[in-house]
């Protein structure tokens, strides 16, 4: 396991969770592919705004939600904090 990636997965499931799957154990991996993409983007130099824009895009365009959860900026800030403080391996 990669601690930084696991921390982002946890963040997405427990704090972002735009479709409300946290209470369904069978959906615990619902956001894993998005977390992996963010993890990879961070290593390519993605900024906090890049992450926020991606999360908003996921909610509105990819997931088809009519309104963003409004948490994208706060979650992006936490992703940057994870990137700075959690070891990659």
ChimeraX attribute file (.defattr): number of C-alpha atoms within 10 A of each C-alpha:
attribute: neighborCount
match mode: 1-to-1
recipient: residues
	/A:1	7
	/A:2	10
	/A:3	13
	/A:4	20
	/A:5	24
	/A:6	17
	/A:7	15
	/A:8	24
	/A:9	25
	/A:10	19
	/A:11	18
	/A:12	22
	/A:13	22
	/A:14	15
	/A:15	15
	/A:16	21
	/A:17	17
	/A:18	23
	/A:19	12
	/A:20	12
	/A:21	16
	/A:22	19
	/A:23	10
	/A:24	8
	/A:25	8
	/A:26	9
	/A:27	12
	/A:28	15
	/A:29	15
	/A:30	16
	/A:31	19
	/A:32	17
	/A:33	11
	/A:34	16
	/A:35	23
	/A:36	15
	/A:37	13
	/A:38	22
	/A:39	21
	/A:40	13
	/A:41	14
	/A:42	17
	/A:43	9
	/A:44	9
	/A:45	9
	/A:46	14
	/A:47	15
	/A:48	20
	/A:49	13
	/A:50	16
	/A:51	23
	/A:52	20
	/A:53	15
	/A:54	16
	/A:55	26
	/A:56	22
	/A:57	16
	/A:58	17
	/A:59	21
	/A:60	14
	/A:61	12
	/A:62	10
	/A:63	12
	/A:64	11
	/A:65	15
	/A:66	9
	/A:67	10
	/A:68	16
	/A:69	15
	/A:70	14
	/A:71	15
	/A:72	23
	/A:73	17
	/A:74	13
	/A:75	20
	/A:76	22
	/A:77	16
	/A:78	16
	/A:79	27
	/A:80	16
	/A:81	12
	/A:82	18
	/A:83	18
	/A:84	11
	/A:85	10
	/A:86	14
	/A:87	11
	/A:88	14
	/A:89	8
